[in-house]
Amino acid sequence: KALKQYCSSRVKVSIFRQRLIYKDQILEGELALKDLEFPADLQLLLVPFIVPDVKATRKFFHAVQTGKQPTVEAFLQEPIDP
């Protein structure tokens, strides 16, 4: 997250629209910065915002109201225009 925050300050793009790529894999979940061999070449991919459909928006609000954290976090990881 810290690297994405640094990149955000440099490229003026939200961390939620950024993807860090290492050897053709997006760094998330199992593959994290701590697992890389340094020095390492990383790519920063900037993804465009998407507009969620009504069904997805309702699902998100229901997850928030019922405390379904994994669903909320998954939704927040999408590059959705706030």
C-alpha positions as semicolon CSV with decimal commas, in nm:
position;residue;x (nm);y (nm);z (nm)
1;K;0,000;0,000;0,000
2;A;0,284;0,238;0,079
3;L;0,431;0,201;-0,269
4;K;0,092;0,273;-0,427
5;Q;0,054;0,579;-0,206
6;Y;0,395;0,700;-0,319
7;C;0,300;0,640;-0,683
8;S;-0,029;0,819;-0,625
9;S;0,155;1,131;-0,513
10;R;0,370;1,118;-0,827
11;V;0,112;1,032;-1,094
12;K;-0,195;1,187;-0,927
13;V;-0,403;0,870;-0,962
14;S;-0,592;0,699;-0,679
15;I;-0,438;0,381;-0,534
16;F;-0,762;0,203;-0,625
17;R;-0,687;0,259;-0,994
18;Q;-0,332;0,128;-0,968
19;R;-0,206;-0,224;-1,021
20;L;0,157;-0,322;-0,960
21;I;0,281;-0,589;-1,198
22;Y;0,585;-0,811;-1,155
23;K;0,675;-1,076;-1,413
24;D;0,329;-1,056;-1,573
25;Q;0,148;-1,104;-1,240
26;I;-0,048;-0,846;-1,045
27;L;0,096;-0,805;-0,696
28;E;-0,185;-0,892;-0,458
29;G;-0,286;-1,172;-0,230
30;E;-0,017;-1,438;-0,233
31;L;0,234;-1,236;-0,430
32;A;0,347;-0,927;-0,239
33;L;0,642;-0,691;-0,243
34;K;0,804;-0,878;0,045
35;D;0,822;-1,189;-0,174
36;L;1,019;-1,026;-0,456
37;E;1,386;-1,056;-0,528
38;F;1,549;-0,713;-0,533
39;P;1,639;-0,527;-0,738
40;A;1,310;-0,589;-0,919
41;D;1,142;-0,438;-1,223
42;L;0,783;-0,341;-1,155
43;Q;0,522;-0,197;-1,386
44;L;0,249;0,041;-1,277
45;L;-0,079;-0,016;-1,458
46;L;-0,341;0,259;-1,435
47;V;-0,693;0,127;-1,490
48;P;-0,988;0,344;-1,594
49;F;-1,287;0,406;-1,371
50;I;-1,595;0,191;-1,426
51;V;-1,958;0,267;-1,350
52;P;-2,124;-0,016;-1,155
53;D;-2,470;-0,127;-1,256
54;V;-2,767;-0,091;-1,022
55;K;-2,753;-0,455;-0,913
56;A;-2,386;-0,427;-0,811
57;T;-2,453;-0,103;-0,624
58;R;-2,739;-0,264;-0,429
59;K;-2,521;-0,564;-0,348
60;F;-2,251;-0,330;-0,218
61;F;-2,490;-0,132;0,004
62;H;-2,642;-0,455;0,137
63;A;-2,294;-0,586;0,220
64;V;-2,215;-0,261;0,405
65;Q;-2,541;-0,273;0,600
66;T;-2,500;-0,639;0,699
67;G;-2,128;-0,620;0,777
68;K;-2,005;-0,852;0,500
69;Q;-1,649;-0,726;0,504
70;P;-1,502;-0,948;0,226
71;T;-1,772;-0,833;-0,018
72;V;-1,721;-0,467;0,076
73;E;-1,342;-0,495;0,040
74;A;-1,372;-0,668;-0,297
75;F;-1,601;-0,392;-0,422
76;L;-1,364;-0,123;-0,297
77;Q;-1,077;-0,281;-0,488
78;E;-1,260;-0,216;-0,814
79;P;-1,170;0,108;-0,993
80;I;-1,513;0,263;-0,935
81;D;-1,567;0,634;-0,972
82;P;-1,667;0,767;-0,630
